[in-house]
């Protein structure tokens, strides 16, 4: 984690401890994710079609797979299992990194 992310995390944790996130508007209600304002106009139709088909972007799928593997790693019982999972996580993280570099 880089220094800026660590600073942000520390400030968020401090705000939580101080109760600054208590009693916010919409607290306890589900998020309205139907708003596609943050999606570039030329990509909205494609994203809507993917959503309606129950398909997620590859980055989302990769993140989920990485998180699932990390959970599996916590439960691994042998060094051989851990090594295999760590290698797989490493490859997936590299793939994710390459995908995000290509976009920027």
N, C-alpha and C positions, 0 to 999 in steps of 0.2 A: 504494500500500500504506500503510495507516495505521501509526502509531507502534507500536501493540501487536503487530501482525502482524510488523513489522520486528524488534522485540525478540525475539519468539518464534523467528523464523527465525535470528537471530544465536545464540540459545542452543542451538538444535538443531544448527546448524553446529559450534558449539564442542564440544558433547557428542560429535558424530561424530568430530571431530579427536582428542578425548581418549579415544576408544574405549569410551565408556560404553554404546554400543549393540551391542558385540561380545558374542558368546556368550549371547544372550538365549534364553529357552525358545522353541522353535519356529522358531529361525533357519533359513532355507533351506527351510522347509516352506510349502506354499500356505495361504493364509488360509481358514478355514472361514466362508464367507459365508452359510451356511444358517441361522444364528442370527438370528431376527427380533425379538430382545428389545428392540432400540432403536426399533422401529417401533411406533407407537401401536396398541393392540389393535383398534380399529375400522377400521384400514387394512391389517391383516396379510393378510386374505383377498384384497383387491384387488391388493396387491403380489405375492402368491404367484401369482395368476392371470396378472398381467403377466409375471412372471419365467418361468413355464411356457410362455407364448406367445411368449417371446423379445422382448418389448416393454419398453422402458425409460421411466421418467418423462420428461416433456418437458424438465425441467431438465438431466438427464443428456445427452439428445440435443443440447440447445443448447450445453452445455459442449463436447461432442465436436466439433460443427460449428465453434465458435469456435476451438478448438485446431487443427482442420484448416485453417481459413482463415489462422491465424497462421503455420502451417508453409508454406502457399502464398505468403504475403506475403514470407517470407524468400527464396523462390525467384523472386519477381517480377523481371522484367528491365527493364520500362519504368516510367516515372513514372505513366503512365496505368493500368497494371495495379495498381500499388501504391495509387493513389488509390481505385480501385474496391474493392479488397479492404479497405482501411482504412474506407471508408464502410460496407461490408457488416458488418464486425466491430463497428463503432460501433453500428449498428442492432441487431445481435444482443445486444450487451452491454446496451443500453438495454432491450430486451425482457426479458432475464434480470433486470435490476435491478427492473423493474416487477413481475415475477412474484414476486420475493422480498419486495418491499415489501408486496404484497397479502396475503402469508401471515402477515406479522408484525403 
